[in-house]
Amino acid sequence: MVAPVASDHAPACGCRNVSVDLDSTEGPRRVLAGVDLDVDDAEFVAVMGRSGSGKTTLLRVLGGLLLPTEDSTVTFHGEPISGPPDGAVFVFQDYAASLLPWRTVERNVMLGLEGKVSKPERHSRVAEALAMVGLAERATDYPWRLSGGMQQRVQLARALAMRPSVFLMDEPFGALDAMTKSSLQDELQRVQERTHATVVFVTHDVDEAVYLSDRIVILEGDPATVTQRIQVDLPRPRDQLATKEMSEFLRIRRRVYDAIVHGDE
Amino acid sequence: MTRSSMVTSRRRKALRRANVPGLLTMLVLLGLWEILVRFGVTEFQFLPAPSAIARGAERLLRSGDLQGNLLHTLRVTTLGWLAAGLLGISLGLLLGLSNTAWRYSMASIEVMRAIPPVSLVPIALLVFGFSVRMELTIIVFVSAWPVLVNAIAGVRSVRAELVDVSRMLRLSRLAQIRKVILPGAMPSIVVGLRLAMSLSLVLAVVAEMIGNPSGLGHAVIRAQQALQPEDMFAYVLTIGMLGVALNTLLRFVSARVLPSLATGPGDAR
């Protein structure tokens, strides 16, 4: 599985001076102001910040689901976008609401491929994606029959089947138990390693952010901007136990905690 | 399992599903009615006994009148219902999907659907005269409202998350409607269609009584004017049974169409 080749110098996702106004009861409210962010190819960036700090908004802007103000620039592989670009796929937090309850698991995974890819190709990609997330035997079940972790894996499989160059993930493992979370984290790592895809990952979980990412970006303020960018230079592949015992891991973790809890210091 | 034991168990299951207590009660009530009339307990000149009604029905069946009128009403009801359904669903999709259209039309819709349907029959009579067209127009105009309103509600109830999914997967507008919006709105639409079916039958009968001289409604009035209560009751009972049959059919069809949409962890499978 190879991600589509992008232009050499352009970042996979780019934001320049991005501001977003959202409707509220008191009129338009500026949620993001002057956000600059570049995510390079094959980079894993975690976006963090307190609740309501605009992390999801930023992700939606990167993925073309939300249009920023006029003086903002959002690019995808160097090209400005005005809607969801080809090659970017979301994985949402509320998995139950993001799957079609009237379709089986395999038809849910197939949704993005219909009309775009030939029938035999569709079936092979779906089978491949389901095998990758370990749900090959549940292909003909309906989503409600599956546990929360499995449903999230179906969403992941749906994204994988699209073979995107960019995964935009909004707290995808937030509603799952610890065991499922760590196994899905490792699955995601393996996928990224194999496909060299770019991942922008919104999370609340500091440990998860440090464990998974190459760089952590922190959103703060009202309206929010990027206040800190923290590089995570830990060796890959990462291990749930070994990596988390390293002193560098702990140091970065402390830095991120301080950044979020104590703000811009 | 032997063949004979399979047949017996199937028969037993059918018996269990048949509403034995309900049927027994109905038979008892019919018996009571028969007795009351036979022994002159009731003094109504035009209230026949069930046995007389049965004889009247047999006569009408043999002459072909019952079937002819039944067929007319059935045809008109079904046609009107189908047209109302198509109209209601397509308009409902439009108004459900377009916020602007919705904002401009909801007030008018609320006013129009509040008009008691039966009061529209004289207007239709004036405009269309005594004809099938009058009957169909009434049916379609009145039955479309529940479908329309439910379709709009159904479309708007499709979760925003699913709309996001269809957008980020870059589904064409048509694919989005076909694969996400319509199935999502289906449970609501089906409710509207079932309401519309009941309305269609009622309005067909009323229109036949007042406007179009054919069908079961008209036959009831003719029997009433000819002072033939057995025929009248026979026709009324036929109308009732038609309603039950149509409703049961719809329920059966919607159960086949909806299970994958409606099932949740609570349904034992």
Interface residues (C-beta under 8 A of the other chain):
Chain A: G63 G64 L65 G83 P84 D86 A88 V89 F90 F92 D94 A97 S98 L100 P101 W102 R103 L111 G112 E114 G115 Y142 W144 R145 M162
Chain B: R159 E161 L162 D164 V165 R167 M168 L169 R170 L171 S172 A175 K179 V180 P183 M186 S260 L261 T263 G264 P265 R269
